[in-house]
Amino acid sequence: MGEHDLVACLLFHDPNVRYATGASAMPVWSTSTFTRCAVVPAEGTPVLFEHPNSVYRSARRTPDVRPMHGWEFFDDAAAEARVFAGEAAATLRELGVAGGRIGIDRLGAPGWFALTAEGLTLVDSSPATQEAREVKTRDEVELFRLNGRIVVDALGELEAAVAPGVTERELLAVYAGGAVRRGAEYLATNTLCSGPQTNPWRAEATDRAIEPGDVLYVDTDTVGVEGCFSCVSRTFAAGGAEPSRAARATFRAALDWVRGMTALVRPGVTCAELAAQAPPVPERFLPQRYEVMIHSVGLEEESPSVCHPSDPQTNGDRVIRANMTLVVECYFGEVGDDHGVKLGDQILVTADGSEILAPFPYADALAG
């Protein structure tokens, strides 16, 4: 924080609150409300303002937890926000913070106006919070390995359930159940698509029944033990008929690209160098290319990221470092085609390359 000229942060975004305090409470609901706030000084112990009914839970994880005076769900949100702002400003003074820049990650308008009325200088906290989270500690690395095993086991249950007649939602429930039974918290998306639903990218699960010869893909987007995010993508063959020659060719091209891109990752390489060295994406797949080739991951999808060579790379000088966790992923699908392929691996950057954290096998029926 000191390197970013911040004297403190007021963090409302659940991954940041969790990282600063170790405490999480109803994270899906918390992302759409303002009922939790971590007051984090540059030096000293954070104070967590928590939903009053969750104080007892968070007190098990962090030493200083206080009831938060929320401003939502009231007719006069501005007045209620002023109460919170007064308490937050008093807490900052208690922590020895007087003046200076206060980092904020997300904040609704009533809270913003109330805090600025208290005389606080609010700035974006993300340069500091992203930098703090990008290189994982030894304990975090072990957590990502644990969550990788959960993803592998849940993907195994999903693959075993794939058959003509089963719906996308039923298959998603198989994966979600397998992950949650093993300790995961929730899925951030419902990305499981089959047949024509696989093209274009970014559809989600429906009641469509799998048909013989379909390809289908899943993007796990799983928030697991201690909030660790697992972004692993696999494409499967439905069985009952041979997948088309075109689908197999698309799969092989995507698999070759992911493996080639992963092989380039190592400590010391810059984002610009990775973009320049990247295996070329076949021209026919470029119009619907995935947003980036690589992105970081932690308690959510994070930075740094590596863009396609044809796209602006604003962080070209960012250096990949050991113990970063990254996702290498692609979507290959021609515009207007009847299929698409989504593949991706989550990796740990090691001293001499990378380690795949969820080494689930690729589909033999499509790779052969």
Summary of the structure (lengths in Angstrom):
residues: 368
radius of gyration: 22.5
end to end distance: 50.9
largest distance: 69.5
contacts: 1266
relative contact order: 0.12
helix: 38%
strand: 22%
